[in-house]
């Protein structure tokens, strides 16, 4: 369980960092040391952008006025059309491995489709397709865990109320034997959700660092505008956006963590699940619309994908049972 607890702690730290003010040093500040925001979109203005915003815009004026705070001076930045992986100096492993490549992919796709909102969704879906083998593995792990439940519950009943170290060790050994019998990794049922979190942060980072992405619009919604800003201006279409974020997050994460674990693990999973739903729901009001589109489309795709995989696995299980039944029937004859 120690390994599982560590994974839970990592996820919680990531979610907390999303909803808290950590990383405030990455944003431009005014003379009162307050984080600057773009009054048109409600976005906090990053100081580590990867390319120049369009000229003659409020955003460009903000950067021009506070050029001394930028990590790379405005005049030294490439335009977003000219951006490539080697455009700016090396700025850490996280940015080099994930953020810059994602930013470049979104920019290339954005100019191809002539819309960065569509680009964000397409890149998100492509990544989901790449993760398909892992999703299948996770669903198989979930199915195996459900098959093992009768034996897991028997062990739980056997050691109920026994807290001495000898009993706990024996219980763990018996559970491990069941896991090995059914080829179960207790954490594998939520592998896709675990990978999705850093990808979400990388997408968010890429979008916030590339002005061209949040200067566009899609479905009448400004890609850089936060739902909170949109609602405050009477644009109630953002209520639909919030609802879709919460709904797709709930269904997707619920399916990812549906594997039946022992009581202790199940409590941890339920706590993590509820914490993530609440945190993401609150955070969605202050996230740019572009990342909201990414989140909704990829989660919606995951729900559909998992339904198809589950159906295929159920059909395979039926065929397997029928094959075993036919063999036994032939032996009886």
Buried (B, 14 or more C-beta within 10 A) or exposed (E): EEEBEEBBEEBBEBBEEBBEEEEEEBBBBEEEEEBBBBEBBBBBBBBBBBBBBEEEBEBBEBBEEBEEEBEBEBEEBBBBEEBEEEBBEEBEEEBEEBBBBBBBBBBBBBBEEEBBBBBBBBBBBEBBEEBEEEBBBBBBBBBBBBEBBEBBEEBBEEBEEEEEEEEEEBBBEBBEEBBEEBEBEBBBBBBBBBBBBEBBBBBBBBBBBBBBBBBBBBEEBBBBBBBBBBBEEEBEEBEEBBEBBBBBBBBBBEBBBBBBBBEEBEEBBEEBBEBBBEBBBEBBBBBBBBBBBBBBBBBBBBBEBBEEBBEEBEEEEEEEEEEEEEEEEEEEE
